Every structure is written in C-alpha cells, then in structure tokens.
C-alpha cells in the first residue's frame, strides 16, 4: 500500500509540473490556390496539424485572412503566430522556422 501511494503521488507531481500546451497549426488556403500549398507540414512535431479552406470558414475568419496560403499557430486555442504568403502566393518560411515557432510555444 505504501508503494502504491508513493507511485500515485509521483504521478500526481509529474502531471502537476508538466508545462505542455495544446499547440495546433492550421494551414489555410483557397481551393483555387492549392498548387501553392505549403508542403511537408506533416513533418511538424509536437503540434496538431490540419488544413482548412478559407471559403469554408466563418465570415470573421475569412476577413482576417488577407493573403493565401496562411499558416496560423494556436496555443490553447489562441493564435500566437501567423505566417502569410507574399506576392508570390507562397510562404517563405522554412519548415525548420515553423518547427521552431511550435517548439517555442510548447
């Protein structure tokens, strides 16, 4: 019984001190611009990665996306970083830079 209590307290302490956050990366684009999708986002680690079409989003979200494609990184449901395409309609950040943004916000 004593060992069980020690294990239980250890697990409780481990969970109490863990600082993990829910990080989500969403790649937004229009269906007509899929040829300019950012490639290799499936290699991002420690984040939930998904893709969404702008035309399927609420009017408020559509209005907030000024350029496509756009990548928005959320932590605990709040946007913390936004990467937008330039005139070339491509995001110029490297996959390593995107991974760094994710890691910095864990």
C-alpha positions in Angstrom: 0.0 0.0 0.0 2.9 2.4 0.8 4.4 1.8 -2.6 1.1 2.4 -4.3 0.7 5.8 -2.5 4.3 6.8 -3.4 3.6 5.9 -7.1 0.3 7.8 -7.0 2.0 10.9 -5.5 4.8 10.7 -8.0 2.4 10.6 -10.9 0.4 13.5 -9.5 3.6 15.6 -9.1 4.7 14.8 -12.6 1.3 15.8 -14.1 1.2 18.9 -11.9 4.6 20.2 -13.0 4.3 19.4 -16.7 4.1 22.6 -18.8 2.7 21.2 -22.0 0.3 23.2 -24.0 -2.0 22.2 -26.8 -0.4 23.6 -30.0 -2.3 23.5 -33.2 -1.1 24.6 -36.7 -3.7 25.2 -39.3 -2.8 25.8 -43.0 -5.5 28.0 -44.7 -5.8 28.3 -48.4 -8.5 28.6 -51.1 -9.3 25.6 -53.3 -8.3 27.6 -56.4 -4.8 28.1 -54.9 -3.9 24.6 -53.9 -0.9 24.5 -56.2 0.7 26.9 -53.7 0.0 24.9 -50.6 2.9 24.7 -48.1 4.4 21.3 -48.5 5.8 18.9 -45.8 3.7 20.3 -42.8 3.1 16.7 -41.9 6.7 16.6 -40.7 5.9 19.1 -37.9 6.3 17.5 -34.5 4.5 18.2 -31.2 1.6 20.0 -32.8 -1.7 19.1 -34.3 -1.5 20.0 -38.0 -4.6 20.4 -40.2 -5.6 22.1 -43.4 -8.7 24.3 -44.0 -10.2 26.0 -46.9 -10.9 29.7 -46.4 -14.2 29.6 -48.3 -15.5 27.0 -45.7 -14.8 29.3 -42.7 -16.9 31.9 -40.9 -17.1 35.4 -42.4 -15.0 36.8 -39.5 -12.2 34.3 -40.1 -12.3 34.9 -43.8 -12.0 38.6 -43.3 -8.9 38.1 -41.1 -7.0 36.2 -43.8 -5.6 38.8 -46.2 -3.2 36.5 -48.2 -3.1 32.8 -49.0 -1.8 30.5 -48.1 -1.7 31.4 -44.4 -0.5 29.3 -41.5 -1.8 30.2 -38.1 -0.3 28.5 -35.0 -2.6 28.3 -31.9 -1.7 27.6 -28.3 -4.6 26.5 -26.1 -7.0 27.8 -28.7 -5.5 31.3 -29.1 -3.5 32.5 -32.1 0.2 33.0 -31.3 1.8 33.2 -34.8 0.7 33.9 -38.3 2.7 33.2 -41.5 1.3 34.7 -44.7 2.3 34.4 -48.3 3.7 37.4 -50.2 3.0 38.5 -53.7 4.4 35.1 -54.9 1.4 33.4 -53.1 3.9 31.2 -51.3 5.0 31.2 -47.6 8.8 31.9 -47.5 9.4 30.4 -44.0 11.4 27.2 -43.9 10.0 24.1 -42.2 12.7 24.5 -39.6 11.5 28.0 -38.8 7.9 26.8 -38.5 9.0 23.9 -36.2 10.9 26.5 -34.1 7.7 28.6 -33.7 5.9 25.4 -32.5 8.7 24.4 -30.1 9.0 27.9 -28.6 5.3 27.8 -27.7 5.0 24.4 -26.0 
